[in-house]
């Protein structure tokens, strides 16, 4: 019998992938969002992790034996092959890092191989991502929506008015129920659940009247409104009365943007999120305080809100305008 020592097998290589996934599942249930994460957030985490695990399979890499160099190769694959943007890569690396941290916390792995692997730097100007409508364009967009008293048009008018002037996220309106309508005297608001908080979006009197008209039409059409009834519903034959999906909101907004010939213009393409940018940009431009706009939009960091101030300020207060340099044609010989 040979006296040669047996090869040492790393403990991590003996850990089944199922145990790693179980540790991650506990992390999702207990830690994400302090145990109160939305279904959408949980699905995002699971989808991002699945992409990483599929990459491991294609490269014959065992998840429990992954090294820091492997994580860097995964990052390079996302940059070179997938052409993901830095923000997208940051999200995906964050999920991988939390996947391994969950295993470390459970005592399955000694170290987190994803620690210290950073995403590429964002080279774009942060303000470049901000696309918005000017005030006259908002009026043009609202004017394109029929004012015929039907359920569909009334829903669309109040929905787009809230998004363009008050700035809630698409998912926040998707989640809102009738019970989330807040009344204070004659004032109306909508309680929305954001990424990290719950806040009340105050409605202007005109938007409040539109919302009441929309709810009255629903009641007239024999829609018995309960506290748990979705605030915004689909009106098509197939999904009538069901909660309006986020995709449905995007379709509504895109339809009217195209009809108003605002969807694609030179140097600008608008989306549903552009309406949120519109609310922030126009509010600051009209003289609202930064803190007020931060509260309205539900930003946890005021620096996020500041981007809207920089968008218009860049041109209106361009230091070069103060130089007074005149461009005159050179004298002819």
Secondary structure, 3 states (H helix, E strand, C coil): CCCCCCCCCCHHHHCCHHHHHHHHHHHHHHCHHHHCCCHHHHHHHHHHHHHHHHHHHHCCCCHHHCCHHHHHHHHHHHHHCCCCCHHHHHHHHHHHHHHHHHHHHCCCCCCCCCCCCCCCCCCCCHHHHCCCCCHHHHHHHHHCCCCCCCHHHHHHHHHHHHHHHHCCCHHHHHHCEHHHEEEECCEEEEEEECCCCEEEEECCHHHHHHHHHHHHHHHHCCCCCCCCCECCECCCCCCCCCECCHHHHHHHHHHHHHHCCCCEECCEECCHHHHHHHHHHHHHHCCCCHHHHHHHHCCCCHHHHHHHHHHHHHHHCCHHHHHCCCCCCCCCC
